Amino acid sequence: AHLGVGLARAHVARFSDGEISIKIVDNVRGADVYIIQSAPPPSGDVNSALMELLLLTSASSRASAKRITAVIPYLSYARQTQVYNSVKPRPIAAADIANMLGAVGVDRIILVDIHNPRIEGCFPPDIPVVNIDPQALAVRYFQRLNLQNVMVVSTDNHGGERAKSFYNRLRRIGVDAGYCTMITNRRER
């Protein structure tokens, strides 16, 4: 509404077997299309949200959209960025998702606070990626609350970098905060 542009209509439904059905209702030929991925609830189905994004992008591309930008507030599989190990092979799922988005026609990607900044390097070189860092807004918010005994905690190593950055930003504006990260030697099963 603030941009003076209305939302295009799309119909997202499910077939009886759970398969996702997508139909772009409005004409997007020659248009600059922004697809804002719906983020699943905390215990929600990340696979369905990802599939909706892929199918909406594919449908827009097939409908001759001029340019497609995917706005992704929650990138599914972003934690799976570990390098291939021949003893315990695993996919680098973040790179696979990046390739899928490129294959269905995404031209640009806007991410919000990605789990690991290295993910930007997983995308094909012809697809620009912007990561919006929400920390500046959060720092101002917490400053206004005048909280005491603030503790910034990271639950894993990758989040540790973001948590440390957030801690440093809080300290720079005068919020007396502590910092810790959880480390575990638990083996994967």
Residue pairs with C-beta under 8 A, 6 or more apart in sequence:
8 24
8 25
8 26
8 28
8 31
8 33
9 24
9 25
9 26
10 22
10 23
10 24
10 25
10 26
10 56
10 59
11 21
11 22
11 23
11 25
12 20
12 21
12 22
12 52
12 56
13 20
13 21
14 20
14 21
15 21
20 48
20 51
20 52
20 55
22 52
22 55
22 56
22 58
22 59
23 59
24 56
24 59
24 60
24 63
27 63
28 60
28 63
28 64
28 65
29 63
29 64
29 65
30 64
30 65
30 66
31 65
31 66
32 65
32 66
32 67
32 69
33 60
33 65
33 66
33 67
33 68
33 69
34 68
34 69
34 71
35 53
35 56
35 57
35 60
35 68
35 69
35 70
35 71
36 71
36 73
37 49
37 50
37 52
37 53
37 70
37 71
37 72
37 73
37 74
38 49
38 52
39 49
39 73
39 74
40 46
40 48
40 49
40 74
46 74
46 76
46 77
47 76
49 74
49 76
50 76
50 77
50 97
53 70
53 72
53 101
54 100
54 101
54 104
55 104
57 68
57 70
57 101
57 104
57 105
57 106
58 104
58 105
60 68
60 105
61 68
61 104
61 105
65 105
67 107
67 108
68 105
68 106
68 107
68 108
69 106
69 107
69 108
69 109
69 110
70 101
70 106
70 108
70 109
70 110
71 110
71 112
72 109
72 110
72 111
72 112
73 112
74 112
75 94
75 97
75 111
75 114
75 115
75 119
76 97
77 93
77 94
77 96
77 97
78 94
78 97
78 114
78 115
78 116
78 119
79 94
79 115
79 116
79 158
80 90
80 91
80 92
80 93
80 94
81 92
81 93
81 94
81 95
81 115
81 116
81 118
81 119
81 122
81 158
82 90
82 92
83 92
84 90
84 92
88 188
92 122
94 116
94 119
94 122
95 122
97 122
98 119
98 122
98 123
98 124
98 127
99 124
101 109
101 123
101 127
102 123
102 124
102 126
102 127
106 127
107 127
108 127
108 128
108 129
108 130
109 123
109 127
109 128
109 129
109 130
110 129
110 130
110 132
111 119
111 120
111 129
111 130
111 131
111 132
112 131
112 132
112 134
113 131
113 132
113 133
113 134
113 135
113 162
114 120
114 131
115 158
115 159
116 158
117 131
117 161
120 129
120 131
123 129
135 162
135 165
135 166
135 169
136 169
138 166
139 166
139 169
139 170
139 173
139 175
142 150
142 170
142 175
143 170
143 173
143 174
143 175
147 175
148 176
149 178
150 170
150 175
150 176
150 177
150 178
151 177
151 178
151 179
151 180
152 163
152 164
152 166
152 167
152 170
152 177
152 178
152 179
152 180
153 163
153 179
153 180
153 181
153 182
154 160
154 162
154 163
154 164
154 180
154 181
154 182
155 181
155 182
156 181
156 182
157 181
157 183
159 181
160 181
163 179
163 181
164 179
164 181
167 177
167 178
167 179
170 177
171 177
